[in-house]
């Protein structure tokens, strides 16, 4: 994602994010270099460049820093939900859980 934000429009970067989420959460695809390069291609980005970026580890430090910041903010699972800036819950939730959370915010 960091690479996509650097080389593409915000719309394309968001599309790549949605593709990656779909592959992992809906389709059950293991996100390795090959599947991520294919995701980039589906979003309209050059898959060969995506592979090079992934294999080089160019954004590894920034990715580790983002994970560390997320953990400090209380994010330990995905999805994590905040309402009005406050942590509410992590992981999949029922519609009733959201209704209850919104009723309390």
C-alpha positions in Angstrom: 0.0 0.0 0.0 2.8 2.4 0.7 4.1 1.9 -2.8 0.7 2.4 -4.3 0.2 5.6 -2.5 3.6 6.8 -3.8 3.0 5.9 -7.5 -0.7 6.0 -8.0 -3.7 8.2 -7.4 -5.6 7.9 -4.1 -8.4 6.2 -6.0 -6.1 3.5 -7.4 -4.4 3.0 -4.0 -7.8 2.6 -2.3 -8.8 0.1 -5.0 -5.7 -1.9 -4.4 -6.5 -1.9 -0.7 -10.1 -3.2 -1.4 -8.7 -5.9 -3.7 -6.2 -7.1 -1.0 -9.0 -7.2 1.6 -11.2 -9.2 -0.7 -8.5 -11.6 -1.6 -7.6 -12.3 2.0 -10.9 -11.9 3.9 -13.4 -13.1 1.3 -11.4 -15.4 -1.1 -9.0 -16.8 1.5 -6.0 -16.1 -0.6 -2.6 -16.3 1.1 -1.0 -12.9 0.5 2.5 -13.7 -0.9 4.5 -11.8 -3.5 2.7 -13.4 -6.4 -0.8 -12.8 -5.2 0.0 -9.2 -4.2 1.5 -8.5 -7.6 -1.6 -9.9 -9.2 -3.7 -7.6 -6.9 -1.6 -4.7 -8.1 -2.3 -5.7 -11.7 -6.0 -5.9 -11.0 -5.9 -2.4 -9.7 -4.1 -1.2 -12.8 -0.6 -1.1 -11.5 2.4 -2.8 -13.1 2.8 -6.2 -11.4 6.5 -6.5 -12.2 7.2 -3.3 -10.4 5.0 -4.5 -7.4 7.1 -7.7 -7.3 10.3 -5.7 -7.3 9.1 -3.5 -4.5 8.0 -6.4 -2.4 11.2 -8.4 -3.0 13.4 -5.5 -2.2 11.8 -4.8 1.2 11.8 -1.1 0.3 8.9 -0.3 2.6 9.6 -2.8 5.3 10.7 -0.3 7.9 7.7 1.9 7.3 5.4 -1.0 7.5 6.9 -2.2 10.8 6.5 1.3 12.2 2.9 1.5 11.1 2.2 -1.8 12.9 3.9 -0.6 16.0 1.9 2.7 15.9 -1.3 0.7 15.5 -0.5 -1.5 18.5 0.1 1.6 20.6 -3.3 2.9 19.5 -4.9 -0.3 20.8 -5.3 -2.0 17.4 -4.6 -5.7 17.9 -6.9 -7.3 15.3 -8.7 -6.5 12.1 -11.1 -5.0 11.7 -10.8 -2.7 14.7 -13.6 -0.1 15.3 -13.4 3.3 17.0 -16.4 5.5 17.5 -15.9 9.1 18.3 -12.1 8.4 18.6 -12.5 5.7 21.3 -11.9 2.0 20.9 -15.1 0.0 20.8 -14.2 -3.6 19.6 -12.0 -5.7 17.4 -12.9 -8.5 15.1 -16.1 -9.4 13.3 -19.2 -8.2 15.0 -22.9 -8.7 14.6 -25.2 -5.9 13.4 -26.6 -5.8 16.9 -23.2 -5.0 18.4 -22.9 -2.0 16.1 -26.4 -0.8 16.9 -25.6 -1.1 20.6 -22.2 0.7 20.2 -23.8 3.5 18.2 -26.5 3.8 20.8 -23.9 4.4 23.5 -21.8 6.9 21.6 
